[in-house]
Amino acid sequence: MSQLKIDIATLLDKIRASTPLVHHITNYVTVNDCANMTLAIGASPVMADSIREVKDMVSIASALVINIGTLNETTVTSMLAAGKQANEQGIPVVLDPVGAGATPYRTEAVRLLLAQLRCSVIRGNLSEMKVLAGLDEQTRGVDAATFFDGDREAMQVFAKKVAQKLNATIAITGAIDVVSDGTQVCFIENGRPEMSRVTGTGCMCSSLVGAFLSVTDSPFLAAVAAVSCMGIAGEIAHENLQKQEGNASYRNRIIDAVFNLTLDQFGKRARIMAFI
């Protein structure tokens, strides 16, 4: 097993041993799935978004996950308050810029968050990352592997530049996942195409990032760990599907696969390529 895999396996053990609290301000479409995924990996979720308690709640958490999927003025205010409190206390922040670029309001909101908060990890698809980097506001739902036509070198250069511009570790998820902190780059080739037919797999992945961030000072390692674990779970879940089961069963099996994920499974299945 490579050192990177050993480091990730160590983090998985730490989560399960310490049950860190992960505070979410997330969207109401997938909030239950995010809570269950956080529990499945071994952490403890709290889904509080009232401006009257977010500062207090994030103060006792080990990580904050902000997801703009169902955006409104009230939650943006809470996101800013919680994020600033987290920054003051050195608590890592994960940003999931769901649908950035889809509407002017959504784009403005996420840029406001980026301007006022320090994010440890930003996880999204390629089109969302391009919007955050100010490169494109038109392309939607584009996968990195397709956009770069398999050119790994171009993907590395792009990921590093975006991470440097945003001053955060970025995780671009798709058929091939790309993680970079501006210096290092990892390609992760786990997962199944059927995962795109389940609402919230991206949101659940961001919850996993928050859980891993709770037990390491390395946002890069946390992002690689979360993305690879999510992809492996998608593979295991697909293998366990019964003949007449559909996407609802698949979602549950993904959560179960994370809950039952062993270090041996991770070591054998993780397809991670690291570059500097």
PyMOL commands that set and color helices and strands:
alter all, ss='L'
color gray80, all
select helices_A, chain A and resi 3-18+31-41+54-59+73-89+104-116+126-132+144-147+152-166+193-197+201-213+219-240+247-259+263-269
alter helices_A, ss='H'
color red, helices_A
select strands_A, chain A and resi 21-25+44-46+63-67+93-96+121-124+169-172+177-180+185-188+272-275
alter strands_A, ss='S'
color yellow, strands_A
deselect
rebuild
show_as cartoon
